[in-house]
Amino acid sequence: EVLEIEDEDARANRLESIFKKLDSGSPSFLGPIDSGLPNLQFDFGERKTWAVEPPSELLSRVQAFLPQMEASNTILSQRIETDPQSVDMEQLEDNSERYIELNLGLGVFDMKPNGQSADCE
């Protein structure tokens, strides 16, 4: 079996034909097309519109928070450029009393009923 590859001119003509059909918005486009494109009719159901409420308290809080987040990210980026070790969360100070330890188990995890060990298999 031979794979047919269209040349650049044939590709350009095919795409131009498709785009013209898309731009025309004619009903003939809504049916199957000889170029092999699927039927593009979609049922969006009943469409309703609602009045837009004035900004809510939550939206106001988010809008106030985003600039703070941007400022913090800028400061963090500057710290990374000047002293990368200062933002390395894996480096603990020796006098740290409290820290969060995160252990990840990667791979398959088998749950054994109480009293069984891996040797019982």
N, C-alpha and C positions, 0 to 999 in steps of 0.2 A: 504494500500500500504506500502511495506517495503522498507526502504532506504538501498541500498546496499553500504557498505563501504569496500573499498579494504584494504587488510592488507599491511604491510610495504614491504613484498617481492614482491607482485603483483605490487605495486606502483613503486618500484625500477626497476622491469623488464619492465614495461610500459615506464618509463622515459628513460631507457637505449635504448629501441627500437627506441624511437623518436629521441634521440640524435645520434644514429648510422645513421638513415636516414638523419638527418640534415648534419652530417659530410661527408657522402658519396657524397652528391651533385648529386645524381643520378636523372635522369629525372622522375623516378617513384615517387620521393618525391614531385614533382611539382603538381601532381594530388591529388585528395582527398585520404586521408589515412584512413585505417580502424580504427585508434584510435580516429577518430572524429575531427581531426584538419582541418581547412578550407583550401581551395586552396590558396597557397601563391604566385600566380603570380601577379606581379604589373607592370603596364605600366607607365614607367617613362618618356615617350615621347622622343623627340629628345634631346640627350645630347650633349652639346658643351663645349669646354674648351676655356679659354681665358688666355692670358698672364697676369701675375700678375704685376701690376704697382709698381714702387718703393713707399716707404711709403709717404703718402700724408702729407700735412701740418696739417690737422685735426688729423691724427693718431699720428703725432709727438707731437701735443699739448696734446692729451689725455695721451700719454705715459709720458709726463712731469708732468701732473696733478695728475695721480694716486699715485705716491710716496708722493706728498704733502698731498693728502687726507689720505693716510696711516699714515703719521706723525701726522696729526691733530687728527685722531682717537686714536692714541696712547696717545697723550697728554690728550685728553678728558677722556680716560679710567683711566689714572693716577689721574686726578682731581676727577673723580667719586669715586675712592678708598680712596683718602685722605679726600675729603670734598664733600659729595653728595649734600649738600644744595647749593653749588656754581654753580651747573649745573642744578638745578631745575628751569625750565622755568616758573613754575606757581608762584614762589616767586618773587614778585616785591619789589624793594627798594622804600621807601617812597618818595624819591626825584626824582623819574623817571618822566621826562616830557613827554617822548614818549614811547609808547608801542603798541603792536599789540594785540587786543582783538579778540578772536575766539569763536564765538557762533555757536554751532552745533544744528540743529533741527533734531531730530531722530523721526521716525515714519511716519505716513501718512500725507502728506501735500496737502491740498485742496486749489486750486486757486479759489477765488471768484471774479466775475466781479466787476468793480468799483461801489461803492454805495451799495453793498450788504454786509450784515454782517452774521455771523454764526447763528443769531437769526431768519433770514428770512426763514429758512427751516421749 
